């Protein structure tokens, strides 16, 4: 038993140095800020790609936000992957309000492939070759006026050709307030605090909910063709881009954009955990290391600290290490509070979900076949 303790604590110590060092290195990143529209140069033009599937209930606020953007947006292509509700009628009604909005029927994705990636591929192929930027937006995103100008200005300021926004989250209630922050925190422990750009494929963060990519960069990596069988198509695309030599940025955007990803905690548990391991053909051993960090540095210290205190006493190095990690976790809890529009009271209890979340991510990373909206998805060996 003593030997097992030594192994666990040695791993925990090594991984905690990695995690805390990563947080320190990324603590002084930059953020996307609103800009005065009168000061924005108009040489850039943006195509918005908005993939949808049965989105009648939540698409309207997204389209309202997009048509409120300035003249930098030249087209808003809503790509339908085979909706059976009135999504297409809703899009056509917006086309009458704003000619930049147009509907593209992409048809159903092939069996086992990622439907969102399928839609994005079709939309990119149908987009105007004259636009200089591609902005991917999800149907559950609520863009505020000025978002596009702010993204373009930040890209210029940071000298990056690819960036995405850490969207602020809207939670459905107490249940999701308990679970969602625990899952979000796994990203901080594995990748650090948003605010930097990197060319390291294993350190990159990306969010396809709001991702701006220069067209020529997207063309250079083959568009969305090589992410068709990825469970986390946005991260796989970002990794492809870093391997081409481009830096990819990930930044907080404050009040400029928010999102309500899921309707309740059950959807969060089932659906976000599918892509959250960020496991693809590039990740390899880094997936294992990242999930080990989540398990031993984020999730386990409360329990290990209690056991160590009973077994070794309060002054033992094992107890001290886990106490420090518990304090770190509390600090991260306060830090991630700004990622939420409103926080249910259960937000402050979310660390109790860390261990079940860690176990869930291990299981989902090992699973090759997944289900999303009734369609089977299979993580491809080459994507």
C-alpha positions in Angstrom: 0.0 0.0 0.0 2.8 2.4 0.8 4.4 1.7 -2.6 1.0 2.5 -4.3 0.8 5.8 -2.4 4.4 6.7 -3.5 3.5 6.1 -7.1 0.3 8.0 -7.0 1.8 11.0 -5.2 4.8 11.1 -7.5 2.6 11.2 -10.5 0.4 13.8 -8.8 3.4 16.0 -8.0 4.8 15.8 -11.6 1.4 16.5 -13.2 0.6 19.3 -10.8 3.9 21.1 -11.7 2.8 20.9 -15.4 -0.7 22.2 -14.7 0.3 25.1 -12.4 3.1 26.0 -14.7 0.7 26.1 -17.6 -1.7 28.3 -15.7 1.1 30.7 -14.8 2.4 30.9 -18.4 -1.1 31.7 -19.8 -2.3 34.0 -17.0 -1.5 37.2 -18.8 -3.1 36.6 -22.1 -5.1 39.1 -24.1 -8.9 39.5 -24.6 -11.1 40.5 -27.5 -12.6 43.9 -26.8 -15.3 45.9 -28.6 -14.0 48.5 -31.1 -15.4 51.7 -32.5 -17.0 50.7 -35.8 -15.9 54.1 -37.3 -12.2 53.2 -36.8 -12.5 49.7 -38.5 -10.8 49.4 -41.9 -13.1 47.8 -44.5 -10.6 45.9 -46.6 -11.6 42.7 -44.9 -14.7 40.7 -45.9 -16.2 37.8 -44.0 -18.3 34.8 -45.0 -20.3 33.3 -42.1 -20.8 29.6 -42.2 -23.7 28.5 -40.0 -24.4 24.7 -39.9 -27.8 23.7 -38.8 -30.0 20.6 -38.2 -33.5 21.0 -36.8 -32.7 24.4 -35.2 -36.1 26.1 -35.4 -36.3 26.7 -31.6 -32.9 28.4 -31.2 -31.8 29.7 -34.5 -33.6 33.1 -34.6 -31.5 34.9 -31.9 -28.3 33.7 -33.7 -29.5 35.2 -37.1 -30.7 38.4 -35.4 -27.2 38.8 -34.0 -25.5 38.1 -37.3 -27.6 40.5 -39.4 -26.8 43.2 -36.8 -23.1 42.9 -37.7 -21.5 45.6 -39.9 -20.7 45.5 -43.6 -17.6 43.4 -43.0 -19.9 40.4 -43.3 -20.7 39.9 -47.0 -22.6 36.6 -46.8 -24.3 34.4 -44.1 -24.6 30.9 -45.5 -26.9 28.7 -43.4 -26.1 25.1 -44.3 -28.9 22.6 -43.5 -27.9 19.0 -43.1 -31.4 17.6 -43.6 -33.7 19.3 -41.1 -37.2 17.8 -40.7 -38.6 20.8 -38.9 -39.3 24.3 -40.1 -35.6 25.4 -40.0 -35.5 26.1 -43.8 -38.6 28.3 -43.7 -37.1 30.3 -40.8 -33.9 30.9 -42.8 -35.9 31.9 -45.9 -37.8 34.5 -43.8 -34.5 36.0 -42.8 -33.3 36.0 -46.4 -36.1 38.4 -47.1 -35.0 40.7 -44.3 -31.3 40.6 -45.2 -30.0 39.5 -48.7 -26.7 38.4 -47.1 -28.6 35.4 -45.6 -29.0 32.4 -47.8 -29.9 28.8 -47.3 -27.8 25.9 -48.6 -29.3 22.4 -48.6 -26.3 20.2 -48.0 -28.1 16.9 -47.6 -27.5 14.2 -45.0 -23.9 13.4 -44.1 -22.5 10.0 -45.0 -22.9 7.2 -42.4 -20.5 7.5 -39.5 -19.2 11.0 -40.4 -19.6 14.3 -38.5 -22.7 16.1 -39.7 -21.4 19.5 -38.7 -18.1 19.0 -40.5 -20.1 17.8 -43.6 -22.2 21.0 -43.5 -19.1 23.2 -43.1 -17.4 21.5 -46.1 -20.5 22.2 -48.3 -20.8 25.8 -47.1 -17.1 26.5 -47.7 -17.3 25.1 -51.2 -20.4 27.3 -52.0 -19.0 30.5 -50.4 -17.7 33.5 -52.4 -14.0 33.2 -53.2 -13.7 36.9 -52.8 -14.2 36.9 -49.0 -10.9 37.1 -47.1 -12.2 35.5 -43.8 -14.4 32.6 -42.9 -16.3 32.8 -39.6 -18.0 29.6 -38.3 -20.9 30.1 -35.9 -23.2 27.6 -34.2 -26.9 28.0 -34.1 -26.9 28.3 -30.3 -24.6 31.2 -30.3 -25.8 34.8 -29.6 -23.5 37.2 -31.3 -23.7 40.8 -30.1 -23.4 43.8 -32.5 -19.8 44.6 -33.1 -18.5 41.0 -32.6 -17.1 40.7 -36.2 -15.3 44.0 -36.1 -13.8 43.1 -32.7 -12.6 39.7 -34.0 -11.0 41.3 -37.0 -9.4 44.0 -35.0 -8.0 41.4 -32.5 -6.6 39.2 -35.3 -4.8 42.2 -36.6 -3.5 43.3 -33.2 -2.2 39.8 -32.4 -1.0 39.1 -35.9 -2.9 35.8 -36.2 -4.8 34.4 -39.1 -6.9 32.0 -37.0 -8.6 32.7 -33.8 -11.7 31.6 -31.8 -13.6 33.0 -28.9 -14.2 31.5 -25.5 -17.9 32.2 -25.6 -19.7 33.1 -22.3 -22.0 30.4 -21.2 -25.7 30.5 -20.3 -26.8 27.7 -18.0 -30.2 26.1 -17.9 -30.5 25.8 -14.1 -29.1 24.3 -10.9 -28.3 20.9 -12.4 -26.2 22.3 -15.2 -24.7 24.8 -12.8 -23.3 21.9 -10.9 -22.0 19.9 -13.9 -21.0 22.4 -16.6 -18.3 24.3 -14.6 -16.6 21.1 -13.7 -16.4 20.1 -17.4 -15.3 23.5 -18.4 -12.5 23.5 -15.8 -11.0 20.4 -17.4 -10.0 22.7 -20.3 -8.2 25.1 -18.0 -6.2 22.3 -16.4 -5.2 20.7 -19.7 -4.7 23.8 -21.9 -4.4 26.8 -19.6 -6.2 30.1 -19.5 -7.6 31.6 -22.8 -5.6 34.5 -24.2 -2.7 33.3 -26.2 -1.8 32.0 -29.7 0.3 28.9 -30.3 1.8 26.8 -33.0 1.9 23.7 -30.8 -0.7 21.3 -32.1 -1.0 19.6 -28.7 -1.4 22.9 -26.8 -3.9 24.6 -29.1 -7.4 25.4 -28.1 -10.2 26.1 -30.5 -14.0 26.7 -30.4 -15.9 26.1 -33.6 -18.9 28.0 -32.0 -17.1 31.2 -33.0 -14.0 30.7 -35.1 -12.4 33.1 -37.5 -10.0 31.7 -40.1 -8.4 33.5 -43.0 -9.6 31.9 -46.3 -6.2 31.3 -47.7 -5.1 29.4 -44.5 -8.2 27.2 -44.7 -7.6 26.6 -48.4 -4.0 25.6 -47.6 -5.0 22.8 -45.3 -7.8 21.5 -47.6 -10.8 23.3 -46.0 -13.0 21.1 -43.9 -12.4 17.9 -45.9 -9.9 16.4 -43.5 -12.0 16.7 -40.4 -15.1 14.8 -41.6 -14.5 11.9 -39.2 -13.3 13.9 -36.2 -15.5 13.9 -33.1 -13.9 17.4 -32.3 -13.7 18.9 -35.7 -12.8 22.4 -34.6 -9.8 21.2 -32.5 -8.7 18.9 -35.3 -8.9 21.7 -37.8 -6.8 24.0 -35.5 -4.2 21.2 -35.1 -4.0 20.8 -38.8 -3.5 24.6 -39.2 -0.7 24.7 -36.5 1.1 21.9 -38.3 1.1 24.1 -41.4 3.1 26.7 -39.4 0.3 29.1 -38.5 -0.4 30.3 -34.9 -3.9 29.7 -33.6 -5.3 32.0 -31.0 -8.0 31.4 -28.3 -9.4 34.4 -26.5 -12.1 35.5 -24.1 -14.6 37.9 -25.7 -16.5 39.2 -22.7 -20.1 40.3 -23.5 -19.6 40.2 -27.3 -20.8 36.6 -27.6 -22.6 34.0 -25.5 -24.1 30.6 -26.0 -26.6 28.3 -24.4 -25.2 24.9 -25.4 -27.6 22.5 -23.8 -31.2 22.5 -22.4 -30.3 20.7 -19.2 -27.6 18.8 -17.3 -28.5 15.5 -19.0 -27.7 16.9 -22.4 -24.5 18.4 -21.0 -23.4 15.1 -19.6 -24.3 13.1 -22.7 -23.2 15.4 -25.5 -20.4 17.6 -24.3 -18.4 14.7 -22.9 -18.4 13.3 -26.5 -16.0 16.0 -27.8 -14.5 17.3 -24.6 -11.6 14.7 -24.4 -10.4 16.3 -27.7 -9.1 13.0 -28.8 -8.2 12.7 -32.5 -5.4 11.4 -34.7 -3.0 14.1 -33.5 -3.5 13.8 -29.7 -2.1 10.3 -29.0 -0.4 10.1 -25.6 -1.3 13.8 -24.9 -4.9 12.7 -24.4 -3.8 10.3 -21.7 -1.6 12.8 -20.0 -4.3 15.5 -20.1 -6.9 13.2 -18.6 -4.4 12.1 -16.0 -3.9 15.8 -15.1 -7.7 16.2 -14.8 -7.9 13.1 -12.6 -5.0 13.6 -10.2 -4.7 17.4 -10.1 -8.3 18.6 -10.5 -10.5 15.8 -9.3 -8.7 13.6 -6.8 -7.1 16.1 -4.3 -10.2 16.5 -2.1 -10.4 12.7 -1.6 -6.7 12.0 -1.5 -6.2 14.9 0.9 -8.8 13.4 3.3 -7.3 10.0 3.1 -3.8 11.3 3.6 -4.7 13.3 6.6 -6.3 10.3 8.3 -3.3 8.0 7.4 -0.3 10.3 7.7 -1.4 13.4 9.6 -1.9 17.0 8.6 1.8 17.9 8.2 2.7 15.0 5.9 3.9 16.0 2.4 1.1 14.1 0.8 -1.5 16.0 2.8 0.2 19.3 2.1 0.4 18.7 -1.6 -3.3 17.8 -1.8 -4.3 20.8 0.3 -2.4 23.1 -2.1 -4.2 21.5 -5.0 -7.6 21.9 -3.3 -6.8 25.6 -2.8 -5.8 25.9 -6.4 -9.1 24.3 -7.5 -11.0 26.9 -5.4 -9.0 29.7 -7.1 -9.8 28.3 -10.5 -13.5 28.2 -9.5 -13.4 31.9 -8.8 -11.5 32.5 -12.1 -13.9 30.6 -14.3 -16.9 32.5 -12.8 -16.5 35.2 -15.5 -17.2 32.5 -18.2 -20.9 32.5 -17.2 -23.6 35.1 -17.9 -25.4 34.1 -14.7 -24.3 31.5 -12.1 -26.8 29.3 -10.2 -25.9 28.8 -6.5 -24.8 25.3 -7.4 -21.9 26.7 -9.4 -19.9 27.0 -6.2 -20.4 23.3 -5.5 -19.3 22.1 -8.9 -16.0 20.7 -7.8 -17.9 17.7 -6.3 -18.5 16.7 -10.0 -14.8 16.6 -10.8 -14.3 12.9 -10.2 -17.3 11.6 -12.1 -16.5 14.0 -14.9 -12.9 12.7 -15.1 -14.1 9.1 -15.2 -16.6 10.0 -17.9 -13.9 11.7 -20.1 -11.7 8.6 -19.9 -14.6 6.4 -21.0 -15.6 8.7 -23.9 -12.0 9.1 -25.1 -11.7 5.3 -25.3 -15.0 5.0 -27.2 -14.7 5.0 -31.0 -18.4 5.1 -31.9 -20.7 7.9 -30.6 -24.2 9.1 -31.2 -25.3 12.7 -31.9 -28.9 13.6 -32.6 -29.8 10.1 -33.5 -26.9 9.7 -35.9 -24.0 7.4 -35.4 -20.5 9.0 -35.4 -17.3 7.1 -35.7 -13.9 8.6 -34.9 -11.8 8.1 -38.0 -8.3 6.6 -37.8 -7.0 9.3 -40.2 -9.0 12.3 -38.9 
